[in-house]
Amino acid sequence: MASSPSFLLAMAALAALLAVGSCGTLLTWTVGKGSSSTRLVLVANAAISEVSVKDKSATEWSDDLKESPAKTFTLDSKVPIKGPISVRFAVKGRGYRTTDDVIPAGFKPGSVYKTKEQV
């Protein structure tokens, strides 16, 4: 009876739901307009929060970047921001994640950087 058409259809529907539910969006960071040597504007392509950054020579993470508007995070610094830059962020219900050295030295507004993080 396990091979009846209705049972097979139900199993196929369940498999499709599981496949869709397990797919995430690969996170990308766009360096936003207004970025300079002392200002970093990052735009995420997915809903994340609590973004902080750290350049290669730093030992501590920055305070959380200011979020405004949605998915746009800004860091204003008194000293030049040097790449490569690692980014730490929170994903609702899944904790914190880090993308190491994702923003390279010499970043420019409009540049898009892909990560391997699914959110």
C-alpha positions in Angstrom: 0.0 0.0 0.0 3.0 2.3 0.5 3.3 2.6 -3.3 -0.3 4.0 -3.8 -0.4 7.1 -6.0 -1.8 9.3 -3.2 1.0 8.2 -0.8 3.7 8.9 -3.5 2.1 12.3 -4.2 2.2 13.2 -0.5 5.8 12.1 -0.1 6.8 14.2 -3.2 5.0 17.3 -1.7 6.8 16.8 1.6 10.1 16.5 -0.1 9.5 19.7 -2.1 8.6 21.6 1.1 11.7 20.4 2.9 13.9 21.4 -0.1 12.4 24.9 -0.3 12.6 25.4 3.5 16.3 24.4 3.6 17.4 26.8 0.8 18.8 30.1 1.9 20.0 33.2 0.3 23.8 33.6 -0.2 24.7 36.8 1.6 26.3 39.6 -0.4 27.6 43.0 0.8 27.5 46.1 -1.4 29.7 49.0 -0.4 27.2 51.8 -0.4 27.2 55.4 -1.6 29.0 57.7 0.7 31.7 55.2 1.7 35.2 56.8 2.0 38.4 56.2 3.9 36.6 57.1 7.2 33.1 56.0 6.4 31.9 52.5 5.5 28.4 52.0 4.3 27.4 48.3 3.9 24.2 47.1 2.3 23.1 43.5 2.8 20.9 41.6 0.4 19.2 39.7 3.3 17.6 40.5 6.6 20.3 40.6 9.3 21.1 42.7 12.3 23.8 43.7 14.8 26.6 44.2 12.2 30.1 45.0 13.4 33.4 45.0 11.5 37.1 44.4 12.1 40.0 45.2 9.9 42.9 42.8 9.5 45.1 44.6 12.1 42.4 45.1 14.7 42.0 42.9 17.8 38.5 44.1 18.7 35.3 44.2 16.8 33.7 47.7 16.2 30.6 48.7 18.0 27.5 47.7 16.1 27.1 49.8 12.9 24.1 52.1 12.7 21.3 50.6 10.7 19.3 52.9 8.5 17.3 52.2 6.3 16.7 48.5 6.4 19.7 46.3 5.5 22.0 49.4 5.4 24.7 49.7 8.0 27.1 52.6 8.5 30.4 53.0 10.4 31.8 56.5 10.8 35.5 56.4 12.0 37.9 59.0 13.1 40.8 57.0 11.6 41.0 55.6 8.1 39.2 52.2 7.6 41.6 49.7 6.0 40.8 46.5 4.4 40.6 43.6 4.3 37.5 43.9 6.5 35.7 41.0 8.3 32.0 41.4 9.1 30.1 39.9 12.0 26.3 39.9 12.0 23.3 38.2 13.6 20.7 36.1 11.8 17.4 35.9 13.5 17.0 32.5 15.2 20.5 31.3 14.0 23.0 33.3 16.1 26.0 35.2 15.0 28.1 34.6 11.8 31.3 36.0 10.5 32.6 36.6 7.0 36.4 36.9 7.2 38.2 39.4 5.0 35.1 39.8 2.8 35.7 43.5 2.0 39.1 44.0 0.4 41.6 46.8 0.8 40.8 49.6 -1.7 37.0 49.0 -1.5 34.9 51.4 -3.6 31.3 52.4 -3.5 29.1 50.2 -5.7 31.4 47.2 -5.3 29.5 43.9 -4.5 31.2 41.2 -2.5 29.8 37.7 -2.3 30.1 35.4 0.7 29.5 31.7 1.2 27.1 32.4 4.1 23.5 31.3 3.5 21.0 33.3 5.5 
